[in-house]
Amino acid sequence: MARRILRWLGRAALIIFSLVMILAGLLLLPAVQSAVASWLASWASDRLGVEVRISQVAITLDGSVALRELYVEDLRGDTLFGCPIWS
């Protein structure tokens, strides 16, 4: 019985590890990074109540993140912040 439980726990841990690795691998794809940029800009716009644009999120193997073409407006519609690369 204990052996069966350990085997089940081992398989569950392997499945969870595999899913995490697949998600990490997907985050390295440019199409997924663009989708993340779109979601992040939409979330920030809703949260702040101003327009926020991010053209691309670049995530590397070492875990660093860079936002490309970051643009933030103030409440009057003027440019508050614009940056070609923020890392």
Secondary structure, 3 states (H helix, E strand, C coil): CHHHHHHHHHHHHHHHHHHHHHHHHHCCCHHHHHHHHHHHHHHHHHHHCCCEECCEEEECCCCCEEEEEEEEECCCCCEEEEEEEEC
